[in-house]
């Protein structure tokens, strides 16, 4: 069936949006405390339901931090500045390593307080770290990554903590404490958590060190009010942020989101399709994106890829995995899912300027990925493995059809639509492919870390933004787990464990032993990447674009390409930078 033209879809969607205008169940002004004016309130888009609004335990499955918990209440130790590559101090003032980068020393800022007035210090950090290490029940991405790296923790002083690692990690400070990817390791208040079971404690009502305190939450909304006694303002670290109230609101999809932006009931929106954004911008000129012109979108630091369980036949054969890679048409994914607003991945890495010194040698070495499919070559590899086309146009061997199930995380239409496109491409080439929708909590809490999939669509090479080791280290077989046991830090969930994987791991280990910026690193990246190219344990697809929307009717100072003080992903823990930069728009009398 031919794809519906985008302009037709836009007309249909916008007509539907207009019809829904009177049916939107919530306006920002409907917040419980009407003494907080709309002009003092920032409304953020929440792209998912809050599964349990009375659970703020960040270490347990399904508990998300993106409804304001780590953007307003909890604070990170540092924030990685994507523009400069520097770590900006926050709760921490410094973190340094020994020469072999297996011992790291964190110094905490003096004067930090929990919102109940208790002191935040090294005791809270050491307590939380040891609690996570001792518990088999914690399963958040950040906690699992932490557990997989730490040998021991020591308190060196009231504001100083030492971390001894299992093995050297040149970017431990960035990936553990720097919000390099969505969130980072968060310390909990010992005076509340002491004696609690981290696997079952709800931590309700929650407290943090941030400039906002929890007010209320439902399954569709979380409200946070400014703490005018915030430690940061008292100590001179930063001024109080201007907004008096922050609301995270489940908007219920693009139609509601677009209508709320048009009538100024939403200040920071999640992804919109290109046509809807352009139509809404005509109705409300205060609506902006990262760029003023096409493609408008920010490039997400997590390139998308097809994960492959390398233990499952016939995908345990590198040639069969390469066949799938050849069959996939990356440009078609871009045209259908992203409406032309992104580019194909050339390698496993995000294509930021700081990564050019590593991407360029890989392209020169011939590891550049094709933009369009070469289905004929892919099918030839399948036939070489002994499969023949049956009368239904599906390959089979010994009477068994060649089939694959691809997990699709239902948290975003981007994920489900991309899997649908890939499934159709594979089916046209003779593979009996099908999509299996999986809820976000089960996707990340069970299926992916336990290796319970054949293939899945996600971004498990995410990590590197200024250096290559972070992403490459995620595919080594140093700490490989059997199927059914959790992959440490969500690394190598496809269980790639061949001789080539061992050689790859050894080279990546050498990269990890060098200081950032060492001139040997680009050559070692090429040497290691040759093993990825030969065995295709995963398939890089496209750079992920995010057409994120901000509304300047009430608030200005949002991050843009022309005001790049922070990236625009307002659901990350780094959103503290955004909130502190917002200024109320002055209205004409």
Secondary structure, DSSP 8 states (H G I E B T S, - for coil): -----HHHHHHHHHHHHHHHGGG----GGGSS-TTS-GGGEEEEEE-S--S-TT---TTSTT--STTTIIIIIS--SEEE-TTT--EEESSEEEEEE-TTSSEEEEEE-TT-B-TTS-B--HHHHHHHHHHHHH-SS---HHHHHHHTTEEEEEEEETTEEEEEESS--TTHHHHHHS-SSS-------HHHHTT--TTT----S---SSSEEEEEE-SSEEEEEE-TT-HHHHHTSS---S-SEEEEEE--SHHHHHHHHHTT--SEE----HHHHHHHHHH-TTEE-SSSSTT--EE-SS-EEEEE-TTSTTTTSHHHHHHHHHH--HHHHHHHHSTT-S-B-SSSS---GGGHHHHHHHHHTT----SS--HHHHHHHHHHTT-EE-TTS-EEETTEE-EEEEEEETT-HHHHHHHHHHHHHHHHTT-EEEEEEE-HHHIIIIITTTT--SEEEE-TTTT-SS-SHHHHGGG-STT---TTS--GGGTTTT---SHHHHHHHHHHHHHHTS-TT-TTHHHHHHHHHHHHHHH-SEEEEE--EE--EEETTTEE---BTTB-SS-S-TTSTTHHHHHHH-EE-----
